[in-house]
Amino acid sequence: MERSSGDGGGDNRNKKEEDEEEVELSVERIFESKEVPPWRSQLTVRALAVSFVLGVLFTFIVMKLHLTTGITPSLNVSAGLLGFFFVKTWTKFLEKSGLLDQPFTRQENTVIQTCVVASSGIAFSGGFGSYLFGMSEVIAKQSTEANDAQNIKNPRLGWMIAFLFIVSFLGLFSVVPLRKIMIIDFKLIYPSGTATAHLINSFHTPQGAKLAKKQVRALGKFFSFSFLWGFFQWFFTAGDSCGFVNFPTFGLKAYENKLLIFFGFFPPSIKTRFYFDFSAAYVGVGMICPYLINISLLVGGILSWGIMWPLIQDRKGHWYPADSTPTSLHGIQGYKVFIAIAMILGDGLYNFAKVLGHTVFGLTQLFIKDEIPTCFAVVGYVGIAIIFAATISHIFPTLKWYYVVVIYIFAPTLAFCNAYGCGLTDWSLVSTYGKLAIFTIGAWAGASHGGVLAGLAACGVMMNIVSTASDLIQDFKTGYMTMSSPRSMFVSQVIGTAMGCVISPCVFWLFYKAFNDIGVSGSQYPAPNATVFRNMSILGVEGFSALPKHCLTLCYISSSQLLLSMVSEMLWERT
């Protein structure tokens, strides 16, 4: 019985694969009579113009999320959808006027999607809500450690644009020769890229235009609702802790620091606030994220703000100095930051080890089986590396050229690992690789030689290389399924990256100048990741001696989720 059951399962899987192949072939039969345009024809002026407009729009969205929650959803599908809508509307108008000289193809649609994602992606990898803003005086003042002049660099539009231009293109050259191996030989899924390709293919069928029109109409409705609701919230907010932004979910008594006393083990001095933030952005991100992430955020918020921090706060004067400021790493802020870091690193290193374990065998086969064309990639990579090593000291004097050389030696391998893992799970571990660079370079430089700033700058270099590499292979997967030329894909990625190097700093500068309290805890844009990244860099150069009493023990307990993750995943795979 067991044997026949196994055979039946295999038959079902084979049938499912055959059905998927048949659907894919039926879609391609629709395009049999359509000639694939040459790669230069796929890069049109209208495509780049639409990409610029959508790039600005998506950069605002990513920047707002990055400065508030630190969560940035994938925008591949949205870019493909809106790109189709705008260009299709324009070509339809020209067609009625008799002025249309080139029809809108799925390859052009893919170029738009690639360019938009590359442009808006700089808003995340640029570190405006993490490592880059963590260098600023605003974030440095929130701790008493390493807030001297050599470890601070305030945002300026000029150096931010220059820095992004010399670090954002490295990742494009590090994995270009691997596109065939990743997509054709390894047959990696790249879920977001595959979903975007299916969407673009369906849009350009006779029935696809009607579907896209309905989706864009629904998108416009919810966009208008979100905008009007945000205006309403702003209009009826008189100050801090007022209005719908701080709505007392469980009543005024609970809002007045008495929510969890009924559990019986809280002293009367415990203070915790629970309120509901009617943020449409949070609701939208919650709809995109898997339900397990939403549940984890809810449970984590209750455990931390409802139980852990109130209990630790009651130990004030025993575990840490009573006169410590709320933002000092020697006080409760030290527990908050480093317990969170322990959990992030525990989970991140586990997944890193897991992906690396799957990759080792593939790496061994990779370099034996295929000869990588090195000319274009090596010349581009080494050329940009030389330019960066020669100019980086003018932007970050504490980041020496030999630090950069070490990063460049290991970055291509890590970029491949991240691109490979992203192809399997659609999960990019960019932040984890950046944190590894923080600890390595920060400890190497030392606190007395600007190690905090050097670690954050090294984090930026690593994150940009790894992020753009995985994004490029993801887009190559979309291009492969839409019959788009790799050359047009690469050029559009380069153009989009160049756009992002200008658009993202300008958008951040608008936020920075418009809101005086940006980066301050409890403000509208607290940039929580900026504090986390800076404090991680401080830990890297100062060591564990800077932590308050029992903080390291609590970190060990918190990072034990590594073991729980392994056990739960093994049980899940067995079932």
Secondary structure, DSSP 8 states (H G I E B T S, - for coil): -HHHHHHHHHHHHHHHHHHHHHHHHHHHHHTTTS----HHHHS-HHHHHHHHHHHHHHHHHHHHHHHHT------HHHHHHHHHHHHHHHHHHHHHHT---S---HHHHHHHHHHHHHHHHHHHHTTTTTHHHHTSHHHHTTSSSS-SGGG-----HHHHHHHHHHHTTHHHHHSGGGHHIIIIIS----HHHHHHHHHHHHHTSTTHHHHHHHHHHHHHHHHHHHHHHHHHHHHT--STT-GGGGB-TT-HHIIIIISSGGGS---TT------B---HHHHHHHHHS-HHHHHHHHHHHHHIIIIIHHHHHTTBTTTB-TT--TT-TTTHHHHHHHHHHHHHHHHHHHHHHHHHHHHHHHHHHHHHH-----HHHHHHHHHHHHHHHHHHHHH-TTS-HHHHHHHHHHHHHHHHHHHHHHHHHS---HHHHHHHHHHHHHHHH-GGGTHHHHHHHHHHHHHHHHHHHHHHHHHHHHHHHTT--HHHHHHHHHHHHHHHHHHHHHHHHHHHHH-TTTTSTTSSS--HHHHHHHHHHHHHHH-GGGS-TTHHHHHHHHHTHHHHHHHHHHHHHH-
